[in-house]
Amino acid sequence: MSLGTLVLLLLLGGAVYAASLYVPLWVDSLDVKEAVAAAHALSGQNTNDALLRNEIRNRTTHMGTHVESDGWGGTRTAPGLGLTDDQILIDRDPVTGSVRIEVSWDRPVTLKPTARVHLFHFRVVKEGLPPR
């Protein structure tokens, strides 16, 4: 096997490894973007911010995972992003009628085969006049 072939195989393996780590994060980000857009579209007809937050939470319950307390002092991995009210900000401008929805969350990723964990921060913002 030549050195060029070996380098090519190493690069290909690295690309597959990187894709296996980052593609799920990117897909989750696109899904959150869609959930925020849907909540923004509802915000013109509904002034209840709790309902909009629940809409975003409902659309993100099956994507990704998050770490939460198990009630016994330990932690467990749970499905969904586990978004809280503090992570879903909704601002309304009473003068212009503009609505701004911002969702921010962190996703820890374990870099295998090591035990090193890298924290990725994501932020999705949708701003403007919602449809009435």
C-alpha positions in Angstrom: 0.0 0.0 0.0 1.4 3.4 -0.9 1.7 6.3 1.3 -0.8 8.3 -0.7 -3.4 5.5 -0.4 -2.8 5.4 3.4 -3.2 9.2 3.7 -6.4 9.1 1.6 -7.9 6.3 3.8 -7.0 8.2 7.0 -8.6 11.4 5.6 -11.7 9.4 4.6 -11.9 7.8 8.0 -11.6 11.2 9.7 -14.3 12.6 7.5 -16.7 9.7 8.4 -15.9 10.2 12.1 -16.5 13.9 11.9 -19.8 13.4 10.0 -21.0 10.9 12.6 -20.5 13.5 15.4 -21.6 16.7 13.7 -24.4 15.7 11.2 -26.9 14.8 14.0 -26.2 18.2 15.7 -26.8 20.0 12.4 -30.0 18.1 11.7 -31.3 19.0 15.3 -30.5 22.6 14.6 -32.5 22.6 11.4 -35.4 21.0 13.3 -35.3 23.7 16.0 -35.2 26.3 13.2 -38.4 24.8 11.8 -40.1 24.7 15.3 -39.2 28.4 15.9 -40.6 29.3 12.5 -43.8 27.5 13.3 -44.1 29.2 16.7 -43.4 32.6 15.0 -46.2 32.0 12.5 -48.6 31.2 15.5 -47.5 34.3 17.4 -49.5 36.7 15.2 -52.8 34.9 16.1 -51.9 34.0 19.7 -50.5 36.3 22.3 -49.9 33.5 24.9 -46.2 33.1 25.1 -46.5 29.9 27.2 -48.4 28.3 24.3 -45.6 29.3 21.9 -43.0 27.9 24.2 -44.9 24.6 24.5 -45.2 24.5 20.7 -41.4 24.7 20.4 -40.9 22.1 23.2 -43.4 19.7 21.7 -41.6 19.9 18.3 -38.2 19.2 20.0 -39.1 16.3 22.3 -38.0 13.6 20.0 -34.7 15.1 18.6 -31.4 14.8 20.3 -30.8 14.0 23.9 -30.0 16.0 27.1 -28.7 15.1 30.5 -31.1 15.6 33.5 -31.2 14.7 37.1 -32.6 11.2 37.9 -34.0 12.4 41.3 -31.5 10.3 43.3 -28.5 12.6 43.0 -27.3 11.2 39.7 -27.9 12.0 36.1 -29.4 10.2 33.1 -29.6 10.8 29.4 -33.1 11.6 28.3 -34.6 12.1 24.8 -35.3 15.5 23.4 -33.5 18.8 23.9 -35.0 19.5 27.3 -35.6 23.2 26.6 -36.6 25.4 29.5 -38.4 28.7 29.6 -35.1 30.4 30.1 -33.8 29.0 26.8 -36.8 30.2 24.8 -37.0 34.0 24.8 -40.0 35.7 23.2 -40.0 39.5 22.8 -43.0 41.4 21.4 -42.9 45.0 20.2 -46.3 46.5 21.0 -45.7 49.5 18.6 -44.7 47.6 15.5 -46.3 44.2 16.2 -42.9 42.6 15.6 -42.1 39.3 17.4 -38.7 38.0 18.1 -38.2 34.3 19.2 -34.8 33.1 20.3 -33.9 29.6 21.3 -30.4 28.7 22.6 -29.2 25.4 23.9 -26.0 23.5 24.5 -25.2 20.0 23.4 -22.3 18.0 24.9 -20.6 15.6 22.5 -18.2 12.9 23.7 -15.3 12.7 21.4 -14.8 8.9 21.2 -12.6 6.9 21.8 -11.5 9.4 24.4 -13.7 10.5 27.3 -13.3 14.2 26.3 -16.5 16.1 26.1 -16.9 19.1 23.9 -19.8 21.5 24.5 -21.5 23.0 21.4 -23.7 26.1 21.7 -26.6 26.6 19.3 -28.8 29.7 18.8 -31.8 30.1 16.5 -33.5 33.5 16.1 -36.7 34.3 14.1 -37.7 38.0 14.1 -40.2 40.0 12.2 -43.9 40.6 11.7 -45.8 37.4 12.0 -48.8 36.5 9.7 -52.1 37.5 11.2 
